[in-house]
Amino acid sequence: MRTIGAVTVGRSDYSICLPVLREIQQNPDLHLHLIVAGTHLAPEFGMTVRLIEEDGFEIGERIEMSLSSDTPEAISKSMGLGMIGFAQAFARCRPDILMIVGDRFEAHAAVAAALAFKIAVAHIHGGEITLGAIDDALRHSITKLSHLHFVATEAYGLRVLQLGEEPWRITVCGAPSLDNLLTVSLLTTEQIESLYGVRMEQAPLLVTFHPVTLEYEQTEWQVGELLAALEATGLPTVFTSPNADTCGKTVARMISDYVRVRSTASLVQNLGTQGYLSMMALAAAMVGNSSSGIVEAASLRVPVVNVGTRQSGRIRPANVIDTGYGREEIGEAIRQALRPEFRARLANLVNPYGCGHAARKIADRLRDVSLDSKLIMKRFYDVPLAKVN
């Protein structure tokens, strides 16, 4: 039996890898060794490790690495603590393949620690671009530290190829988070009200805004403009919590202050996969800069107002309206998203990130790939490029 060490570092990557974890768990030829780190273990982020346990997963390792501060120094120190913690975990149990999702600094610490152990790394969601965040550099670095690549679209696969990865290492599988839409029963408005204490008499705006880590000095202004635009709409608003990034506490504080004095606004720290997809399906529109607005929302035909540069570079479905940070720009984009004719145009929208069934492709590849020197000893694959000046 082959051991797959799967790393999850927060709620954002957990919902993405959940279908893959279930496929690995159900495969008789694979053994799941789940490694939980980052904000999953932080009380201020809701101790979401409990939700993982409630989903029926046994946790093999817990890596404490998150500092309470959100300064650039604290983020860098957390990466160092993560490398130490993952190194100790790999010394105790060395998986045959380490599975990583995305572009978080916590995930980068895991693959950096795995390098010295000669552990094969399988990376999900490589080849994408997010120009406004340090995640962009981390994602491409993880690609070069990885040995198998599971990409969401053909264009992203070509970009991984351009980074010098051999074609046989790349699998175009779609976004695994979309598999959740095939298996998760969506909640009704009454169930959401009961579970989360959110009033649903009118379809709300679902808002998720994460720090733009390459523009963190502007965080307070950016959030202030967003909140002003939301207030001007007069619509009910449901916020979810920001990521643990530089200035994440600033975003969280400003949202909490906003919600505290407005009866039509709510903050839910963690909706979970079922709750988040259900809220998305019932929302009048999504607003913010979450990747879920780019990837998952199209499958539910939900209008999305994407604010700022954090997701710049990702393939856009037709439900996404891009806007700058100014309150007037955001307000106009929200008005456009709420027009009946805009939503009507989304009736036959095809999601470029796939339609589910990614998890089975990933699990089958993890089962079948040969664990030999060819996998570990990477060769740089040259492709014709324009001349460098």
C-alpha positions, 0 to 999 in steps of 0.5 A: 500500500502506497502512503500519500501524505496530504497537507492542508494548511487552512480552510481555503485549501481544505475545501479544494482537496476534500474530494481528493482526500475522500478518493485516497481514503476509499482507494484500497491501494492508497493509505492517507496520512493527513498532515494538518498545519497553519490556521487549522490549529489557530483558535482565532481562525476557529480551530477548523481542525475539528471540522476535518475530524468531523468529516471522518479523517484521522490526523497523522500530524499536526504542525504548529507554525502560525504566529499571532502577529501578521507582520512580514517578519511574522510570516517569514518566521512562520515559514521557518517554523513550518520547515522545522515542523514538517522536517520533524514530521517527515523524519517520523513518517516519510510518505511515498508521495506528498500532496500539496494544494495551491500557493500558500506560504505554509505549503511552501514550507512543507515542500521545501522540507520534503526536498532533502528527504527525496519525497516525491511531491504532487502539486495541485493548481500549479501554472496559475497566476495571481499578480497581486499576491506573494502567492504567485511566486510561491506557487511557481516555486512549489512547481519547481520543487514538485514532481507531479503536476495536476493543473486545472486547465490546458493553459495552466498545463502549458505554463508548467511546461514553460517552467521546464517541467516534463510533459509526462509529469503534467495532468490536466484534471480540472479544479478538484473543488468542483467535485464538491458540487457533485456530492454536497447537498446544498442547504436551504435558506432556513437551514443556513439561518438556523446553523449560522444565525444569518438572516436570509429574507433577502438574498445577500451579497457574499463578501470575502476580501483577503489582504493583497500581499504585494500591496499590504501598505494599502490594506486599510484604504482598500477595505475602507473603500470596499465597505463604503461601496457595500454600505451604499448598496443598502443590501444585506451582506454576509462576510467570511474571514480573511486569510492569515496573510500580512495585514489580515488582522487589519481586514478582520478588525475593519469588517468586525467593526462594520458588522457590529453596528449594522443589523443587515451585515453578518460575519461568519468565521467559517462556513465549511464546504457545505455552508460556503457553497450553499451561501454562494448558491443563494447569494445575489452576488459575490464581492471581494477577491477570493479565488472561489469567485474565479473558480467555483462560482461559475458552476453555480451561475453566480455573478462575481465582482472581483476587486483589485489585483489579487486574482490578476492573471487567472482565467476569467469565466463570463460571470466575473466583473473586474473592478478597481479599489475605488468605492464608485467603481466597486458600486457600479460593478455591483449594480451591473452584477445585480441586473437581471439581464446580466444573470440571465446571460449566465444560464448556459455558462460553461466553467473553464475550470471543469465540471468535477471528476478531478479527484478520481484522476488525481488519485488514480495517478498517485496510485499508478505512477512509478516510484523510481529514480525517474520520478525523483531526478527531474530533467529540465524540459526546454521549450522554444522561447523568444530570445532574451535581450 
